[in-house]
Amino acid sequence: PEWAGLTQADILEAMERLTPMYRAVFNLYAIEEYGHREIAAELGISEGTSKSNYAKARRNLREALRRKLRAQ
């Protein structure tokens, strides 16, 4: 499938390139399984900002990984 050519290192590199806030929200939601309400409280942001940052982080990761695949 689409992502089969990527390595774990490729994914981690793309994640490291996210802004610190996008990376924090992405890690808390996708990896640590926090809810947006919990993330908002932890980071001192609104729940809506948490949701928005997560969506933007996913979009940025997807774009970076697609660029990586095209370059291979």
For each residue, the residues with C-beta under 8 A, 3 or more apart:
1: 4
2: 69
3: 6 65 69
4: 1
5: 69 72
6: 3 10 11 65 68 69
7: 10 11
8: 11 12
9: 12 13
10: 6 7 13 14 65 68
11: 6 7 8 14 15 61 65
12: 8 9 15 16
13: 9 10 16 17
14: 10 11 17 18 61 64 65 68
15: 11 12 18 23 26 27 61
16: 12 13 23
17: 13 14 60 64
18: 14 15 22 23 26 57 60 61
19: 22 23
20: 23 24
21: 24 25 43 45 53
22: 18 19 25 26 53 56 57 60
23: 15 16 18 19 20 26 27 57
24: 20 21 27 28 43
25: 21 22 28 29 39 43 50 53 54 57
26: 15 18 22 23 29 30 31 53 54 57 58 61
27: 15 23 24 30 31 32
28: 24 25 31 32 34 38 39 42 43
29: 25 26 32 33 34 35 36 39 50 54
30: 26 27 33 54
31: 26 27 28
32: 27 28 29
33: 29 30
34: 28 29 38 39 42
35: 29 38 39
36: 29 39 40 47 50 51 54
37: 40 41 47
38: 28 34 35 41 42
39: 25 28 29 34 35 36 42 43 45 47 50
40: 36 37 43 44 45 46 47 49 50
41: 37 38 44
42: 28 34 38 39
43: 21 24 25 28 39 40 50
44: 40 41
45: 21 39 40 49 50 53
46: 40 49 50
47: 36 37 39 40 50 51
48: 51 52
49: 40 45 46 52 53
50: 25 29 36 39 40 43 45 46 47 53 54
51: 36 47 48 54 55
52: 48 49 55 56
53: 21 22 25 26 45 49 50 56 57
54: 25 26 29 30 36 50 51 57 58
55: 51 52 58 59
56: 22 52 53 59 60
57: 18 22 23 25 26 53 54 60 61
58: 26 54 55 61 62
59: 55 56 62 63
60: 17 18 22 56 57 63 64
61: 11 14 15 18 26 57 58 64 65
62: 58 59 65 66
63: 59 60 66 67
64: 14 17 60 61 67 68
65: 3 6 10 11 14 61 62 68 69
66: 62 63 69 70
67: 63 64 70 71
68: 6 10 14 64 65 71 72
69: 2 3 5 6 65 66 72
70: 66 67
71: 67 68
72: 5 68 69
